[in-house]
Amino acid sequence: MALVRLLDAQTLAVSWAVMASDHATARGVVESGAAGLAARLHQLRAARGPAPPRFTERVSELIMIASGSRGGSSMLAELLRLSPHALHFRAEINPFLRLAGLGHPNSGTGSDRLDAAHLYALNPAVRLALEHDLALDVGTPAAQVDEEAVDRFALDVAWRLSVQWPEMDIDPFMLADAACAVLPRSGAGDWNTERFHRRLLAELASRGIYMEEGFYDMPTSQPPMRPPGRILVEEPPFVLTQPWRPADPHALETMPLIVKTPSNVHRFDFLRALFPNARLRVLHLTRNPAASVNGLIDGWRHHGFHSYRLPVPLRIAGYVDYRPADRHWWKFDLPPGWADHIAEPLARVCAFQWRSSHEAIMAELDRSAIDCLRVRFEDLTRDADSRVTELRRISSWLGIPFEGSLGRAAYSGIDPVVATRAPRPRRWLDRAGEVRPVLGGEVAETARRLGYDSPDTWI
């Protein structure tokens, strides 16, 4: 099936308005060698259609899932996606910020930290492009790709592939055509996102374009031993594009927008500025430091989670000896002060990341009157009764119904999300000799403030 797309006058007007921002929008990657990405994204921006006008001004309620990396936020976000009464982005917002020049080192903060001044300082055309692309991404999951949504879905796939592989100079409309070629017809059975992506990657390979499936968020028998490239916009494991129902202006004004990106704990004022009319509320997801550090160690040694390529190789024992090809790559969030830890043992780096995230959250809660609900990851995973109780509490706080698909998932559970190992209670004890030594001092004090007093109760 060939892709057919006609541009209306409004779409072309938006395209013309943002055209001047192309090189600035992709500044962070253009300077590094992926110069064609800006032009490809400009083509797609013009074709994907008009976004809801004044998107960021229309959002009335912003729910920030605030957590540390590997703290369970992906699982919680996936559960909340099952409710049709809340809005989400398809994935994390970091790629949009990097394309706008707001990632490290282009932001100038030396870390993931952003404040309102960074938004106000953007070139107006860059800010328009940022808000336009975010607006095209917000919505709710759909059960399948309806016939009238085929072109839009294929173009969304092309946008995501272009961002995932910025160094590949590929016609984005050929990517969209490949997506159409393997898209199951309406009524052909239940939609399966993983199956669609495996077919898509095989179709692209038949056209001479090899995108390694080992970097995607799906099982692989051959995990890669290197990063996907020297330039990254989206962090692997790469997102699988699923059927999506774009938000309309009414939904933006009446439904909460739930945002899940762990590094947002360093961006509270930036998010307030980006969504100036939204009531900001925080869903603080905690997890005991031992399990969190253990999960971070798994992630650093995993073939994904590359966040920033550094000019100087890291000297983190327990990481660079496991993955020498990744020695230039920092993984997960980049807290202020990270540079003091580039030669420490991996477990200590992970403890620093865990503590930095929760200290940033608690500092913001101390200084501002944000409505906050604190939830323990342990209570979401202990057993079905505990999970149901917590999700009822969360849905009540959010003001969305518990009944329906969210309630059913609360009782049955969902498959692991972005997991590096099969979940198991107290799995961190397998690595106790590496983890226990970093749990004292400031880490123990942060744990105590979060209610994690006794390691004997940590799961």
Secondary structure as a PSIPRED ss2 file (coil, helix, strand):
# PSIPRED VFORMAT (PSIPRED V4.0)

   1 M C   1.000  0.000  0.000
   2 A C   1.000  0.000  0.000
   3 L C   1.000  0.000  0.000
   4 V C   1.000  0.000  0.000
   5 R C   1.000  0.000  0.000
   6 L C   1.000  0.000  0.000
   7 L C   1.000  0.000  0.000
   8 D C   1.000  0.000  0.000
   9 A H   0.000  1.000  0.000
  10 Q H   0.000  1.000  0.000
  11 T H   0.000  1.000  0.000
  12 L H   0.000  1.000  0.000
  13 A H   0.000  1.000  0.000
  14 V H   0.000  1.000  0.000
  15 S H   0.000  1.000  0.000
  16 W H   0.000  1.000  0.000
  17 A H   0.000  1.000  0.000
  18 V H   0.000  1.000  0.000
  19 M H   0.000  1.000  0.000
  20 A C   1.000  0.000  0.000
  21 S C   1.000  0.000  0.000
  22 D H   0.000  1.000  0.000
  23 H H   0.000  1.000  0.000
  24 A H   0.000  1.000  0.000
  25 T H   0.000  1.000  0.000
  26 A C   1.000  0.000  0.000
  27 R H   0.000  1.000  0.000
  28 G H   0.000  1.000  0.000
  29 V H   0.000  1.000  0.000
  30 V H   0.000  1.000  0.000
  31 E C   1.000  0.000  0.000
  32 S C   1.000  0.000  0.000
  33 G C   1.000  0.000  0.000
  34 A C   1.000  0.000  0.000
  35 A C   1.000  0.000  0.000
  36 G H   0.000  1.000  0.000
  37 L H   0.000  1.000  0.000
  38 A H   0.000  1.000  0.000
  39 A H   0.000  1.000  0.000
  40 R H   0.000  1.000  0.000
  41 L H   0.000  1.000  0.000
  42 H H   0.000  1.000  0.000
  43 Q H   0.000  1.000  0.000
  44 L H   0.000  1.000  0.000
  45 R H   0.000  1.000  0.000
  46 A H   0.000  1.000  0.000
  47 A H   0.000  1.000  0.000
  48 R C   1.000  0.000  0.000
  49 G C   1.000  0.000  0.000
  50 P C   1.000  0.000  0.000
  51 A C   1.000  0.000  0.000
  52 P C   1.000  0.000  0.000
  53 P C   1.000  0.000  0.000
  54 R C   1.000  0.000  0.000
  55 F H   0.000  1.000  0.000
  56 T H   0.000  1.000  0.000
  57 E H   0.000  1.000  0.000
  58 R H   0.000  1.000  0.000
  59 V C   1.000  0.000  0.000
  60 S C   1.000  0.000  0.000
  61 E E   0.000  0.000  1.000
  62 L E   0.000  0.000  1.000
  63 I E   0.000  0.000  1.000
  64 M E   0.000  0.000  1.000
  65 I E   0.000  0.000  1.000
  66 A E   0.000  0.000  1.000
  67 S C   1.000  0.000  0.000
  68 G C   1.000  0.000  0.000
  69 S C   1.000  0.000  0.000
  70 R C   1.000  0.000  0.000
  71 G C   1.000  0.000  0.000
  72 G C   1.000  0.000  0.000
  73 S H   0.000  1.000  0.000
  74 S H   0.000  1.000  0.000
  75 M H   0.000  1.000  0.000
  76 L H   0.000  1.000  0.000
  77 A H   0.000  1.000  0.000
  78 E H   0.000  1.000  0.000
  79 L H   0.000  1.000  0.000
  80 L H   0.000  1.000  0.000
  81 R H   0.000  1.000  0.000
  82 L C   1.000  0.000  0.000
  83 S C   1.000  0.000  0.000
  84 P C   1.000  0.000  0.000
  85 H C   1.000  0.000  0.000
  86 A C   1.000  0.000  0.000
  87 L E   0.000  0.000  1.000
  88 H E   0.000  0.000  1.000
  89 F C   1.000  0.000  0.000
  90 R C   1.000  0.000  0.000
  91 A C   1.000  0.000  0.000
  92 E C   1.000  0.000  0.000
  93 I C   1.000  0.000  0.000
  94 N H   0.000  1.000  0.000
  95 P H   0.000  1.000  0.000
  96 F H   0.000  1.000  0.000
  97 L H   0.000  1.000  0.000
  98 R H   0.000  1.000  0.000
  99 L H   0.000  1.000  0.000
 100 A C   1.000  0.000  0.000
 101 G C   1.000  0.000  0.000
 102 L C   1.000  0.000  0.000
 103 G C   1.000  0.000  0.000
 104 H C   1.000  0.000  0.000
 105 P C   1.000  0.000  0.000
 106 N C   1.000  0.000  0.000
 107 S C   1.000  0.000  0.000
 108 G C   1.000  0.000  0.000
 109 T C   1.000  0.000  0.000
 110 G C   1.000  0.000  0.000
 111 S C   1.000  0.000  0.000
 112 D C   1.000  0.000  0.000
 113 R C   1.000  0.000  0.000
 114 L C   1.000  0.000  0.000
 115 D C   1.000  0.000  0.000
 116 A H   0.000  1.000  0.000
 117 A H   0.000  1.000  0.000
 118 H H   0.000  1.000  0.000
 119 L H   0.000  1.000  0.000
 120 Y H   0.000  1.000  0.000
 121 A C   1.000  0.000  0.000
 122 L C   1.000  0.000  0.000
 123 N C   1.000  0.000  0.000
 124 P H   0.000  1.000  0.000
 125 A H   0.000  1.000  0.000
 126 V H   0.000  1.000  0.000
 127 R H   0.000  1.000  0.000
 128 L H   0.000  1.000  0.000
 129 A H   0.000  1.000  0.000
 130 L H   0.000  1.000  0.000
 131 E H   0.000  1.000  0.000
 132 H H   0.000  1.000  0.000
 133 D H   0.000  1.000  0.000
 134 L H   0.000  1.000  0.000
 135 A H   0.000  1.000  0.000
 136 L H   0.000  1.000  0.000
 137 D H   0.000  1.000  0.000
 138 V C   1.000  0.000  0.000
 139 G E   0.000  0.000  1.000
 140 T E   0.000  0.000  1.000
 141 P E   0.000  0.000  1.000
 142 A C   1.000  0.000  0.000
 143 A C   1.000  0.000  0.000
 144 Q C   1.000  0.000  0.000
 145 V C   1.000  0.000  0.000
 146 D C   1.000  0.000  0.000
 147 E H   0.000  1.000  0.000
 148 E H   0.000  1.000  0.000
 149 A H   0.000  1.000  0.000
 150 V H   0.000  1.000  0.000
 151 D H   0.000  1.000  0.000
 152 R H   0.000  1.000  0.000
 153 F H   0.000  1.000  0.000
 154 A H   0.000  1.000  0.000
 155 L H   0.000  1.000  0.000
 156 D H   0.000  1.000  0.000
 157 V H   0.000  1.000  0.000
 158 A H   0.000  1.000  0.000
 159 W H   0.000  1.000  0.000
 160 R H   0.000  1.000  0.000
 161 L H   0.000  1.000  0.000
 162 S H   0.000  1.000  0.000
 163 V H   0.000  1.000  0.000
 164 Q H   0.000  1.000  0.000
 165 W C   1.000  0.000  0.000
 166 P C   1.000  0.000  0.000
 167 E C   1.000  0.000  0.000
 168 M C   1.000  0.000  0.000
 169 D C   1.000  0.000  0.000
 170 I C   1.000  0.000  0.000
 171 D C   1.000  0.000  0.000
 172 P H   0.000  1.000  0.000
 173 F H   0.000  1.000  0.000
 174 M H   0.000  1.000  0.000
 175 L H   0.000  1.000  0.000
 176 A H   0.000  1.000  0.000
 177 D H   0.000  1.000  0.000
 178 A H   0.000  1.000  0.000
 179 A H   0.000  1.000  0.000
 180 C H   0.000  1.000  0.000
 181 A H   0.000  1.000  0.000
 182 V H   0.000  1.000  0.000
 183 L C   1.000  0.000  0.000
 184 P C   1.000  0.000  0.000
 185 R C   1.000  0.000  0.000
 186 S C   1.000  0.000  0.000
 187 G C   1.000  0.000  0.000
 188 A C   1.000  0.000  0.000
 189 G C   1.000  0.000  0.000
 190 D C   1.000  0.000  0.000
 191 W C   1.000  0.000  0.000
 192 N C   1.000  0.000  0.000
 193 T H   0.000  1.000  0.000
 194 E H   0.000  1.000  0.000
 195 R H   0.000  1.000  0.000
 196 F H   0.000  1.000  0.000
 197 H H   0.000  1.000  0.000
 198 R H   0.000  1.000  0.000
 199 R H   0.000  1.000  0.000
 200 L H   0.000  1.000  0.000
 201 L H   0.000  1.000  0.000
 202 A H   0.000  1.000  0.000
 203 E H   0.000  1.000  0.000
 204 L H   0.000  1.000  0.000
 205 A H   0.000  1.000  0.000
 206 S H   0.000  1.000  0.000
 207 R C   1.000  0.000  0.000
 208 G C   1.000  0.000  0.000
 209 I C   1.000  0.000  0.000
 210 Y C   1.000  0.000  0.000
 211 M C   1.000  0.000  0.000
 212 E C   1.000  0.000  0.000
 213 E H   0.000  1.000  0.000
 214 G H   0.000  1.000  0.000
 215 F H   0.000  1.000  0.000
 216 Y E   0.000  0.000  1.000
 217 D C   1.000  0.000  0.000
 218 M C   1.000  0.000  0.000
 219 P C   1.000  0.000  0.000
 220 T C   1.000  0.000  0.000
 221 S C   1.000  0.000  0.000
 222 Q C   1.000  0.000  0.000
 223 P C   1.000  0.000  0.000
 224 P C   1.000  0.000  0.000
 225 M C   1.000  0.000  0.000
 226 R C   1.000  0.000  0.000
 227 P C   1.000  0.000  0.000
 228 P C   1.000  0.000  0.000
 229 G C   1.000  0.000  0.000
 230 R C   1.000  0.000  0.000
 231 I C   1.000  0.000  0.000
 232 L C   1.000  0.000  0.000
 233 V C   1.000  0.000  0.000
 234 E C   1.000  0.000  0.000
 235 E C   1.000  0.000  0.000
 236 P C   1.000  0.000  0.000
 237 P C   1.000  0.000  0.000
 238 F E   0.000  0.000  1.000
 239 V C   1.000  0.000  0.000
 240 L C   1.000  0.000  0.000
 241 T C   1.000  0.000  0.000
 242 Q C   1.000  0.000  0.000
 243 P C   1.000  0.000  0.000
 244 W E   0.000  0.000  1.000
 245 R E   0.000  0.000  1.000
 246 P E   0.000  0.000  1.000
 247 A C   1.000  0.000  0.000
 248 D C   1.000  0.000  0.000
 249 P H   0.000  1.000  0.000
 250 H H   0.000  1.000  0.000
 251 A H   0.000  1.000  0.000
 252 L H   0.000  1.000  0.000
 253 E H   0.000  1.000  0.000
 254 T H   0.000  1.000  0.000
 255 M C   1.000  0.000  0.000
 256 P C   1.000  0.000  0.000
 257 L E   0.000  0.000  1.000
 258 I E   0.000  0.000  1.000
 259 V E   0.000  0.000  1.000
 260 K E   0.000  0.000  1.000
 261 T C   1.000  0.000  0.000
 262 P H   0.000  1.000  0.000
 263 S H   0.000  1.000  0.000
 264 N H   0.000  1.000  0.000
 265 V H   0.000  1.000  0.000
 266 H H   0.000  1.000  0.000
 267 R C   1.000  0.000  0.000
 268 F H   0.000  1.000  0.000
 269 D H   0.000  1.000  0.000
 270 F H   0.000  1.000  0.000
 271 L H   0.000  1.000  0.000
 272 R H   0.000  1.000  0.000
 273 A H   0.000  1.000  0.000
 274 L H   0.000  1.000  0.000
 275 F C   1.000  0.000  0.000
 276 P C   1.000  0.000  0.000
 277 N C   1.000  0.000  0.000
 278 A C   1.000  0.000  0.000
 279 R E   0.000  0.000  1.000
 280 L E   0.000  0.000  1.000
 281 R E   0.000  0.000  1.000
 282 V E   0.000  0.000  1.000
 283 L E   0.000  0.000  1.000
 284 H E   0.000  0.000  1.000
 285 L E   0.000  0.000  1.000
 286 T E   0.000  0.000  1.000
 287 R C   1.000  0.000  0.000
 288 N C   1.000  0.000  0.000
 289 P H   0.000  1.000  0.000
 290 A H   0.000  1.000  0.000
 291 A H   0.000  1.000  0.000
 292 S H   0.000  1.000  0.000
 293 V H   0.000  1.000  0.000
 294 N H   0.000  1.000  0.000
 295 G H   0.000  1.000  0.000
 296 L H   0.000  1.000  0.000
 297 I H   0.000  1.000  0.000
 298 D H   0.000  1.000  0.000
 299 G H   0.000  1.000  0.000
 300 W H   0.000  1.000  0.000
 301 R C   1.000  0.000  0.000
 302 H C   1.000  0.000  0.000
 303 H C   1.000  0.000  0.000
 304 G C   1.000  0.000  0.000
 305 F C   1.000  0.000  0.000
 306 H E   0.000  0.000  1.000
 307 S E   0.000  0.000  1.000
 308 Y E   0.000  0.000  1.000
 309 R E   0.000  0.000  1.000
 310 L C   1.000  0.000  0.000
 311 P C   1.000  0.000  0.000
 312 V C   1.000  0.000  0.000
 313 P C   1.000  0.000  0.000
 314 L C   1.000  0.000  0.000
 315 R C   1.000  0.000  0.000
 316 I C   1.000  0.000  0.000
 317 A C   1.000  0.000  0.000
 318 G C   1.000  0.000  0.000
 319 Y C   1.000  0.000  0.000
 320 V C   1.000  0.000  0.000
 321 D C   1.000  0.000  0.000
 322 Y C   1.000  0.000  0.000
 323 R C   1.000  0.000  0.000
 324 P H   0.000  1.000  0.000
 325 A H   0.000  1.000  0.000
 326 D H   0.000  1.000  0.000
 327 R C   1.000  0.000  0.000
 328 H C   1.000  0.000  0.000
 329 W E   0.000  0.000  1.000
 330 W E   0.000  0.000  1.000
 331 K E   0.000  0.000  1.000
 332 F C   1.000  0.000  0.000
 333 D C   1.000  0.000  0.000
 334 L C   1.000  0.000  0.000
 335 P C   1.000  0.000  0.000
 336 P C   1.000  0.000  0.000
 337 G C   1.000  0.000  0.000
 338 W H   0.000  1.000  0.000
 339 A H   0.000  1.000  0.000
 340 D H   0.000  1.000  0.000
 341 H H   0.000  1.000  0.000
 342 I C   1.000  0.000  0.000
 343 A C   1.000  0.000  0.000
 344 E C   1.000  0.000  0.000
 345 P C   1.000  0.000  0.000
 346 L H   0.000  1.000  0.000
 347 A H   0.000  1.000  0.000
 348 R H   0.000  1.000  0.000
 349 V H   0.000  1.000  0.000
 350 C H   0.000  1.000  0.000
 351 A H   0.000  1.000  0.000
 352 F H   0.000  1.000  0.000
 353 Q H   0.000  1.000  0.000
 354 W H   0.000  1.000  0.000
 355 R H   0.000  1.000  0.000
 356 S H   0.000  1.000  0.000
 357 S H   0.000  1.000  0.000
 358 H H   0.000  1.000  0.000
 359 E H   0.000  1.000  0.000
 360 A H   0.000  1.000  0.000
 361 I H   0.000  1.000  0.000
 362 M H   0.000  1.000  0.000
 363 A H   0.000  1.000  0.000
 364 E H   0.000  1.000  0.000
 365 L H   0.000  1.000  0.000
 366 D H   0.000  1.000  0.000
 367 R H   0.000  1.000  0.000
 368 S C   1.000  0.000  0.000
 369 A C   1.000  0.000  0.000
 370 I C   1.000  0.000  0.000
 371 D E   0.000  0.000  1.000
 372 C E   0.000  0.000  1.000
 373 L E   0.000  0.000  1.000
 374 R E   0.000  0.000  1.000
 375 V E   0.000  0.000  1.000
 376 R E   0.000  0.000  1.000
 377 F H   0.000  1.000  0.000
 378 E H   0.000  1.000  0.000
 379 D H   0.000  1.000  0.000
 380 L H   0.000  1.000  0.000
 381 T H   0.000  1.000  0.000
 382 R C   1.000  0.000  0.000
 383 D C   1.000  0.000  0.000
 384 A H   0.000  1.000  0.000
 385 D H   0.000  1.000  0.000
 386 S H   0.000  1.000  0.000
 387 R H   0.000  1.000  0.000
 388 V H   0.000  1.000  0.000
 389 T H   0.000  1.000  0.000
 390 E H   0.000  1.000  0.000
 391 L H   0.000  1.000  0.000
 392 R H   0.000  1.000  0.000
 393 R H   0.000  1.000  0.000
 394 I H   0.000  1.000  0.000
 395 S H   0.000  1.000  0.000
 396 S H   0.000  1.000  0.000
 397 W H   0.000  1.000  0.000
 398 L H   0.000  1.000  0.000
 399 G C   1.000  0.000  0.000
 400 I C   1.000  0.000  0.000
 401 P C   1.000  0.000  0.000
 402 F C   1.000  0.000  0.000
 403 E C   1.000  0.000  0.000
 404 G C   1.000  0.000  0.000
 405 S H   0.000  1.000  0.000
 406 L H   0.000  1.000  0.000
 407 G H   0.000  1.000  0.000
 408 R H   0.000  1.000  0.000
 409 A H   0.000  1.000  0.000
 410 A H   0.000  1.000  0.000
 411 Y H   0.000  1.000  0.000
 412 S H   0.000  1.000  0.000
 413 G C   1.000  0.000  0.000
 414 I C   1.000  0.000  0.000
 415 D C   1.000  0.000  0.000
 416 P C   1.000  0.000  0.000
 417 V C   1.000  0.000  0.000
 418 V C   1.000  0.000  0.000
 419 A C   1.000  0.000  0.000
 420 T C   1.000  0.000  0.000
 421 R C   1.000  0.000  0.000
 422 A C   1.000  0.000  0.000
 423 P C   1.000  0.000  0.000
 424 R C   1.000  0.000  0.000
 425 P C   1.000  0.000  0.000
 426 R C   1.000  0.000  0.000
 427 R H   0.000  1.000  0.000
 428 W H   0.000  1.000  0.000
 429 L H   0.000  1.000  0.000
 430 D H   0.000  1.000  0.000
 431 R H   0.000  1.000  0.000
 432 A H   0.000  1.000  0.000
 433 G H   0.000  1.000  0.000
 434 E H   0.000  1.000  0.000
 435 V H   0.000  1.000  0.000
 436 R H   0.000  1.000  0.000
 437 P H   0.000  1.000  0.000
 438 V H   0.000  1.000  0.000
 439 L C   1.000  0.000  0.000
 440 G C   1.000  0.000  0.000
 441 G H   0.000  1.000  0.000
 442 E H   0.000  1.000  0.000
 443 V H   0.000  1.000  0.000
 444 A H   0.000  1.000  0.000
 445 E H   0.000  1.000  0.000
 446 T H   0.000  1.000  0.000
 447 A H   0.000  1.000  0.000
 448 R H   0.000  1.000  0.000
 449 R H   0.000  1.000  0.000
 450 L C   1.000  0.000  0.000
 451 G C   1.000  0.000  0.000
 452 Y C   1.000  0.000  0.000
 453 D C   1.000  0.000  0.000
 454 S C   1.000  0.000  0.000
 455 P H   0.000  1.000  0.000
 456 D H   0.000  1.000  0.000
 457 T H   0.000  1.000  0.000
 458 W C   1.000  0.000  0.000
 459 I C   1.000  0.000  0.000
